[in-house]
Amino acid sequence: MTNTVPEINSPTGATESSATPAIITFADFGLDPKIQKAVSEQGYNTPTPIQAQSIPHVLAGSDLMGAAQTGTGKTAAFVLPIIQKILRHASSSASPARHPIRALVLTPTRELAVQVAENAASYSKYTDLRAAVVYGGVDMKEQVATLRNGVEILIATPGRLLDHIGSKVANLSQVEILVLDEADRMLDMGFLPDLQRIIDLIPAQRQTLLFSATFSPEIKKLAQSYLRTPVTVEVARQNAAADTVKQVVHMVSSADKQRAIVQVLEARTRQGLSRQCIIFTNSRLGCARLARSLERDGIKAGAIHGDKSQGERTLTLDAFKSGVIEALVATDVAARGLDIPSMPCVINHELPFNAEDFIHRIGRTGRAGSKGDAIALVDASEKRLLDDIEKLMKRKLDIQPLPEGNPSYSPASSRNSSRSDAPAKMSDPFFYKPYEPSAAPQSSSSATKTEEKKVGITPARPAVGALLGGFKKK
């Protein structure tokens, strides 16, 4: 199947025609057979649009800004061409001097750093290139030993990388390619001082790649100071969620949001849907409290936030991925890069203060072509935040009532009464048939997937491009 090729901005600012030759398989990129073998082992054959449009430009040496919806394979869009470009430096020598850092990938969170590193290790497994990851929250000794042995591809969070630079363990003088993953967050003011210190240590003659799901006009302007005549690749409308995500809003008072979560999950259970979900909150304290409260309500819950050690966060994520935990309550540390195949549902217990973060949150579901549900519980006091989100996404979100008899639903607190496009209150609330087209009966394949979840069968990984994750290099 041939991918639809979107328009691409050329380095001169002109617009290239959509007649650009379509990439049909990964073999069409001209990747080394060792890389192609690793890609094939992951079950991938056809690149996603962001991969098809970005990889040729990266291989050609262009600076690039890549924008695509979450879950569309942005990581492989830079990891694969990086491996190809620095493969000429691969050496079987044990000498650390033969393995300097050639490519540096900076990420805003530990979880994203780990997943990018797994991806890099997976696709370089048949080469002599070495990939490693460094991040805070863990002891530095093991990371120091890895860096001293030499590594060509380094994935890092800024703070911990600066620690290693200060200890003279990491040397960036031979970096050829710099990647800012989730670049909008990396260029946020909180990261800028550390980011600038790191960039000052990298040769000016380098290739710079920025990837994200969202690029505000301010971030785009700031990014220009790091890029040289960049190519801009946008494979979907900016600041939009994937079409596979069904979004809905419930107007719920803050005091009743916990009860609403329980009702939503119980309703999904009655319909034979998975209770597994990620629930986003704004504060670390609120995150921990909500997880404990849901446990008391009989929902297997765990919390992940910045106050947790890396070991605790890893254990919680592993328990969630294995199904031991049904509800993962998280702050925005889990909003970017966290890739859990076929994640069925995301619930916003609180709306984020930054509208762009909403897009990243709901991007944890509906990934790689799978369908997902994104539910927002909105108190009347959050109306301004909801307005900001709708303005960013250039669309009104569907406001629906909670089930009848729920005291948390109040027409007075809902914007339905003031919005002509809002649906009337229904006797059969929508999520008794969660987010399914009313006229489309469930297909046999959908029924099979539901049955697989019930009996614990692990569905096959979707073959729609190399996404985050993978296997560690043997």
N, C-alpha and C positions, 0 to 999 in steps of 0.2 A: 504494500500500500504506500502511495506517495504522500508525503506530508505537504500540507498547504504552506506555502512559503510567504511569510509576511514581508512588508516593506522594511528595509534596513537603511538607517541613515549612514551615509558614507562619511569618511573623515573630513571631507570638504563641506559637509552640511547638506549636500544634495541628497535626493532620495533615489535609491536604487530600485529598479523595476522588480516586481514580484516574479519576473521570468527567470530569476536566478535558478540555476539547475538544482533540482530537489535531491536531497540526500535520502537514499532508500534504505541502506544498511550501514552499519558501522564500518564495513569493509571499504565503503566508498570514500572514507576519509584518508585512506592511504596509511593507516596506522601500522606500526610494526607487527609482524605476526605474533610476537610474544604478548603484545597488548591485546590483540584481537582474540587470542586464545583465552585470556583471562576474562574478557568481556563475554565471550560465548559461554564460558563455564557458569556465569551468573544468570544465564538464560535470556540474555538480551540480544536482539538482532536489529530492531528498528529504533533509531534515535528519536527522542522527543523533539518538538520544534525548537526549543531553546538550545538543545545540543546540536541539531542540524544547522542552525544558523550561526552559532557562536564558535564552534570548533574550527571551521575553516579560517576564520579571522584570527583566532588565537594562534593557530599553526603558522599563519602568514606573518605573525609578529606584531599585529596591531594592538594598541591599547583599546580596551573595550569596557563599555557599560552594558551589562546584561540584565534585563528586567523580564521576569516571568512570574506567573502565579506560583504559590508554594506547592510543592509536591510534583513539580514538573521536571526534575532532574537537573537542576542548576549545578549541583556539585560535580557530576560527571562532565558537565560542559566545560569545566576548567581543569579537572583532574586528568582526564584522558589526554588532552593536548599538552599539558605540562610534562607528563611522563614521556610523550613522544619527543618533545623539544629538547629535554635534557638527557635523553637516552644515550646521546653521543658521549656523555661524561661517565657512563656506567663503568664500574671497575670491580673486578673480583678481588682486588687487593685488600688485605686486612688493615692496611695502614689508614688511620683516620685522615691523614693529609690528602688521600685520594677520594675522600667523601665529604667535601665542603658543602655547605648549604647553598643550593642552587635555586630553590623555589621556596618562598615563604607565604603561607596562608594564615591570615589573621582572622579570628572569629570573636564575637562578643561573649560567648558562653562556653563553659567546659563541655557541656553535652554536645554542642555542635562541633567543637574541636575534635572530640573523640570520634564522632561519626564520620567526619571528613577524613580523619586519619585512617579509619578502618577502610574507607573507600579507596584511599591512595594505596594502602598496603595490598588491598585485594587486586587492584589493576596493575600493580607493579611486581606481583609475586613471581613472575617468570623472568624478571630482569635482575640485574645486579644493583639496582637503585635501592636506597634505604629511605624509608619514611618513618617519622616519629612525631609524637605529640607532646606538648608541655602545657600545663595549666595549673592554676592555683588550687589550694584546698587540700593538697597532698604533700607528702614529704618530697624534697627535691633530690634525694640521693640517687634514686633509680633514674630520674630524668638526666641528672648530671652524667651518670655512667653512659647512658645512651648517646648523649651529645658528644662526649669525649671519644666515643668509638667512631663518630662520623655519621652524617645523615645528609642526603641530598634534598629531600622534601620535608620541610618542617611545618607543622600545623601548631599554632600557639594562640593563647589569649595574651593580650598586650602586657598586663602586669607581670605575669610569670616570665614572659620572654625577657623583659627588662631586668628581672632578678638574675637570670642566667647571663645576660650580657654584662651586668655589673660584676658577676663572679668570673667573668672572662671565659665562660664555658661555650657561649654562643658567639659566633663571628659572622656578620652579615656582609662582609666585604666582597663576596663572590655571588651574591644573590642576583639572578638574572630575571626572575619573574616574581612580582608581588601581587597577591590576591587579597582583596578585602571582601570577605564573605559576610552577607547581611550588611552591606556597605552603608546603608542608611543609619544603622545603629553605630557602626564603627566611626562614622563621621559626626556622630552626636557629640555635643560639647563635652560630655563626661569622658569620652575617650580621646578627644583631640590632643591633649598634651602628651599622653603616652604614645599615641600614634605618630605625632610629629617627631618625637625623639627617635623612634624606630626608623622612620623613613629617612631621617638625616644620616643614618648609618648604612643605608643601602646605596649602591652606585646610582648616579643619576641616569646613566644609560641602562635602563631596565624596561621591561614590559609590565604594565600595570593593568590589572583586571578588577572590575567592581561588579559584584552580582548581588541582587536583592529582589524581593517581590515588590518593594515600594521605593520610589525615589521622589521626594518632594522637590519643588522648584529650588528651594534653598539648598538642599543637599546636592542637586545637580550642579548648581553654580559653584558650590564649594569643591565638588569633585574635580572640576576642571583644573584646579591648581595642582592636582596630582597626575593628570593625564595629558598625553600629547596627541593632538588630533585624533581623538578616540572615535571608534565605531560604536554606535548605539544600536543595540538589538532589543527590540520589544516584540515579543511574540504574542502578547495579549494586551488588552486595555490596561493601562497603568492603574494601580491602586484598586484592583478588583479581586474578588474571590473567585475561585474556580467554579465553573458552571456545574460541577458535580456536587457542590455544597448547597444544600437546601437550608436557607436561613429563615428564622422566625424570632419574633420578640414577644415576650410575655410581660405585661405591666404588673409588677409584684412589689409590694412594700418590702423594704429592707428586712423588717422583722420576720417576714414570712418566706424569705427566699430559701432557707434550708428545707422547710416543709415542701416548697414547690419542687425542689430537686428530687426529693424522695418520691413525690407523686409522678414526676416525669419518668423516673427510672422504673417505677412500678407499672406505669402505663406501657412502657416499652417492653417490659417483661411479659405482660399479658398478650402482647402482639407477637411474641416469639422472637423479639429482637434482643440483641446483646445489651446488657447493662453497662458494658465497659464504656468509660467516658473520661475525658479530661475536663476538670472544672477549674476555671481560672479566677483568681482573686487578685486584689491589688497589693495586699500587705502580707508580710511574712507571718505576723501574729494572727491575722485573720485566716490565713491559709492553714496553720496548725490547728486553730480552734475549729474550723469547719470540718477538717478531716476527723477530729475526735468526735464531733457531734454526729457526723454521718455514721461512724462506727456504732455509736449508741443507738442509732436508728436501724441497725441491722445491715448496713451497707459496708462491704469490705473496702476500706479507704486507706490511702496513704498520702503523705504530704511531701512535696519537694519545693524547697526555697533556698535562698541564699545563705541562711544561717545553718543549713545542714552541711555536714562534711561531705567531701566527694564520695567517700565510701558509703555513707548513708544514702546519698542520692542514687548511687549506682545500684545498691541493693533494692531500693524502692522501685526504680525503673525496671529492674529485672523481674521483680515480683509482679509488676503491672503487666509487662509483656507476656509473662507466663500465665496470667489469669488469676493469680493468687489475690491480687488487688483488683477490684472492679472500678473504683473511682480514684483517679489520680488528681488530687487537689494541688494546684501549682500556682506560683507567681509567674511572671513573664520570663523566668529562666527557662521555662519549657515552651515558650511561644515561638522560638526560632530554632530551626534545624532538627528538632526532635522528630524522628521518622519512625512511626509504628505502622506497619502495613495494615490496611483495611481498618483503621481506627473509625468506629461507627459514629461517634458523637462527641461534640465539644459543647460545654455549657459555660457561658460567661456569668458567674455568680455576681460579678461587678463589672461594669464597663471600664475599660482602660482609660487613663487620662489622655493618652496619645492615640489619636484615631488610627494611625498606621499600625499600632500594636494589635488592634482588633483584627485586621486582615491577617496578620501573622498568627494570631491565636486560632482563628477558625481554619487557617491553612493546615492545621494538624489533622484535619479530617478531609475526606474527599480527595485523597492523594492517589496519584498514578492511575487515574481513570476510575477509581472506586467511588461510590456514592457515600455521602456523609451528611449528618445533620448538625447544624450549628444553632444553638438555642441561647438567647440572651434574656436574662432576668433583669428587668429595668425598673428601678424605683422612680417616682415622679421627680425626685431631686437630681436624677441623672439625665434629664431631658436634654440639657445642653450637650452632654457627651454623645448622646444618640444623634442629635442634629449634626454634630461634627462628623460622625462616622458616615451618616447618609450623604453629607456634602462631599466627603472625600470619595465615596464609592459612586457618587452621582446616581443614586437610586434610593427609593423609599423601602425600608424593610417591612416585611409583612408582620403586622401586629395581630396576634390571636389571643383569645381568652384562655385562661386555665380551665380545667374541668369544672362543671357546675357543682356548686356546693362547697367549693374551696373558699374559705373566708379571706384568703389573701387577694382574691380577684375583686377589684372594685372599679366599676365603670367610671367613677368620679376621678380615679387616679390614672385612668387610661387615656391615651390621646385619641382613642377611637372616636370619641364624641366630637372631636375637633378636626378629624381628618376624613374627608369625603372618600378617600381611596381605601380606608380601613374596612375590613369585612364586618358584617354584623355578627353578634354573638351567636354561636352555633350550639344546638342541643347535643350534637355529636362532635365534641372538640377534636380538632385536626389531629392531635397526636395519639388519638386512639387508632389512627391509621397513619403512623408517623411518616410524614413527608413523602408519601407515595402518590403518584398521579392517580386521581380518583377513577379515571376511566381505564387505567392499565392494570389488568390482573397480573398477579405475581407469576413470573415465568418459571418454568421447571428449573432453570439454572439458578434462579434466586432461591427457590425452595431448597435446592441442594445445598446452597451456601448456608442457609439457615440451619439445615440439618447437620452440616459439618461442624458449625459452631457448637451445637448442642452436644454432640458426641466427642468433641475435642479433636477433630481432624484438622490438621494444619493445611489451609489452602495453598496452592502453588503460588509462588511469587509472580506478580504480573510482569509480562515481558513487554513493557512499554518504555524502555530506556533505563539507563543506570541511575538509580536514585541513591539517596544516602544509605549508609550501612554497608554490609558486606562481611567478609571474613578477614580475620587478621592474617597477615602474611606468615606463611609457614617457614 
